[in-house]
Amino acid sequence: MTNFIHRWAELVINKRLMVIIIAVLLVGVAIIPMKNLYYDNSNELFFLEDDPNLRLYNQFLDRFVDSESISVGIKAREGEDSVFTPETLRMIKTITEFLEDHEHVNMVSSLANYQYIHSKDDTLETTDLVEDWDNIDHQPELMRKMKEIMEGETLVHGSLVTEDMKHTVVFARTVYIKGGAAHKVEVTHAVMNLIAENKWEEQGYDLHLFGIPVLSERFETLAKKDQSWVLLAMLGIVVFVLAFSFRSLGGTLVPFAVIITTVLYVTGLQGMLSWPYNTVLTALPFIIIIIGIGDSVHLIVEYYHFRYRGQDSLESAKSAIKALWKPCFFTSLTTAAGFIALSVTRLVPIRQFGLLGATSSFMAFLVSLTILPALLSYISLKPVRVKNVMEQGYIARFTEGLASFTFQYRYLLSASCLVLVLGSIFFASKVEIDTNYASYFKENSTLRQDINYFDKVYKGAMMLDFMVDSGESGGIKEPDVLRDIARVQEYLQSVEGAGKAVSYADYVKKMNQAMHDDDPAYFRIPNSREAVAQYLLLYENSGPENDLSDLKTPDERYARVYAPLSNMSSMTLHRLLSQIRVDLKEKFPNLDVQLTGNMVLYVAHDYYIQDGVVKSFGLALLIIGLCFFVIFRSIKYGFFALIPSIFPVIFTGAIMYLLGISLNLGTMIIGAMTIGIAVDDSIHVMNRYLTALRDGKPLKERIHLAMTESGRAVIFSSIVLVLGFSVMLLGSFTPFIYTGLISAAVMTMALIGDLFFLPAILFVWDGRKSR
């Protein structure tokens, strides 16, 4: 190994110009596939192809084509007793026609195109609610008539219009396109622009927009926003901290070049694999910056260490490689282990994040041990300011006294570490999982306000979908099947948090009522299959806008039932859906009804996250523990080095519980990821300690050397890490924000563990031999 490292150092520095040229050429190669990058946060993207939840969802899509919708909620203006005013109806008509003409919309329901079912001359008719658009301004009685008609249309109360007639909705089914979200963003932007161009909100209208397309648009728009300015801010902080730490142009720009190169390489790889950005992978560039800074700082500190011992720039660069190749390799290995551990989850983006993160770790290692020393070897100046910072600055003076301090308080510090670990384990085990989509956005965001509106007025805008299989073609014409479907609706509407359930059975009831002189007593399922078939034929011949294809398959074997559900925590939703499944089996033993849709996929996220957290953290701990035992060739010292690595993650988990922060897609990756990053400094500190041990140094000198030589680099890199992660607090997504908050906390506690707890434990344990 030693010979290999020496040959590596000689090759990199002797061929330094070639190394830099190759690196630049590879940057050009990496930029080419970046054109393949795109954003896709669709629910199905998160699942493996053989996932049972996804298989059922795909079956549902095959039978009913589309599952996603966009809703525009409209409230009557202040001082108006209903939405039935000429201005409001014209606005609804404009939105409706706009959506009907959009290429990515295949069905629109609103008051503007609503047709009520009634009988005329012993036949069934569907009549437009608004028949004379040209004269609605001059016929107030027409407004009253339309309002009266809709007051009697209980079929759509709570779904299309509220009972008090003060709220209505334009509901549009959007086209389903697998493997992309561009069409969803396009539809949402189009509606937003329409609202802005017509200045309806300025005219006193309270409009609300929600649905899966809106979520996709918000995810993509805010992700791009965060990646643009937050990424620049993080890079700015990195440059500032490096400049402040080293007071050297070379010490500032060289690691910056290494970081940018690593980001470009990994982003290019992501483009080659055509893996889209989403709520998880959006954080990858930020993580690469954090990974890249660690080895860079250690190498620069080591480089200047040799420079001020009298070596020239070329020899110092070689010496830095030789001294740090092995610890840097193992820090990259343990960091990669933390990321690879994420691959045990069944959620695809987290697997991709883990693989790209692991690749980033080794990529940063290669760049740091080639390009960085090659660039440093060209720096002939030996600034006095750097020497002052390294030997006489605040951090230098602080690390000089660490050995004495930790020795004096070794028992107190060791006991404190034990108490904190045990207490943290207790509280961290109580952290709950919640992937509620609403919690991804800030409380004061427009989207959260829109979600609250639909929850309050319609009990939600996200739908629970149920697929009923009658068992045969034409089976849903059977009265018994229709009665069961109707009873399923009644049951759903009794579920806490559920809104108005809609099904094909509603329309059959309405047809039956219409054919009996609109007598409300006949709002029920007919007694014969023949009657149902006759009503459907009459309905089709009346030329309706709604052909019911949204609610039944063409062969009339399958029927769809859907109901909105209020926003709730994912754990509550999980319990609710489990109870619904049990109730459906018990109450309808003869009915084949399956629960599916986006809400079901969200709940599956929770299960996979909960399962993945335990597995990924356990796997990361196992791999890193084994690496430590191999690196230090000692079970004892490997175990000691693990303490300041595991402690910060467990402690931060306890803080999450105490602050009421739930585990979600963003915070899930932190445990396995940060344990991999946090161990890096432990490796450097322990490596220095064991090197001094092998050189025969006494205990206190071993600790002193570890603190002054590795401790300074640990502090420099930790400052960059903490401030870098803290920039993410300015992001738009709460998981993104929490990733920054929690990661900064982990890095802070890791620093405390490396500088205080680890030396104290070593003093207590190895001090027994010294006495």
ABEGO torsion letter per residue (X at the ends): XAAAAAAAAAAAAAAAAAAAAAAAAAAAAAAAAAAABBBBABAAAABBAABAAAAAAAAAAAAAGBABBBBBBBBBBBGBABABBAAAAAAAAAAAAAAAABAABABBBBAAABBBBBBBGGBBBBBBABABAAAAAABAAAAAAAAAAAAABAAABGAABBAAGABBBBBBBBBBBBGBAAAAAAAAAAAAAAAAAAGAAAAGBBBBBBEAAAAAAAAAAAAAAAAAAAAAAAAAAAAAAAAAAAGBAAAAAAAAAAAAAAAAAAAAAAAAAGBBBBAAAAAAAAAAAAAAAAAAAAAAAAAAAAAAAGBBAAAAAAAAAAAAAAAAAAAAAAAAAAAAAAAABABAAAAAAAAAAAAAAAAAAAAAAAAAAAAAAABABBBAAAAAAAAABAAAAAAAAAAAAAAAAAAAAAAAAAAAAAAAAAAAAABBBBABAAAABBAABAAAAAAAAAAAAAGEABBBBBBBBAGBBGAAABAAAAAAAAAAAAAAAABBGBBBBBBAAAAAAAAAAAAAGGBAAABBBBABAAAAAAAAAAAAAAGBABAGAAABBAAGABBBBBBBBBBBBAAAAAAAAAAAAAAAAAABAABBBBBBEAAAAAAAAAAAAAAAAAAAAAAAAAAAAAAAAAAAGBAAAAAAAAAAAAAAAAAAAAAAAAAGBBBBAAAAAAAAAAAAAAAAAAAAAAAAAAAAAAAGBBAAAAAAAAAAAAAAAAAAAAAAAAAAAAAAAABABAAAAAAAAAAAAAAAAAAAAAAAAAAAAAAAAAAAAAX
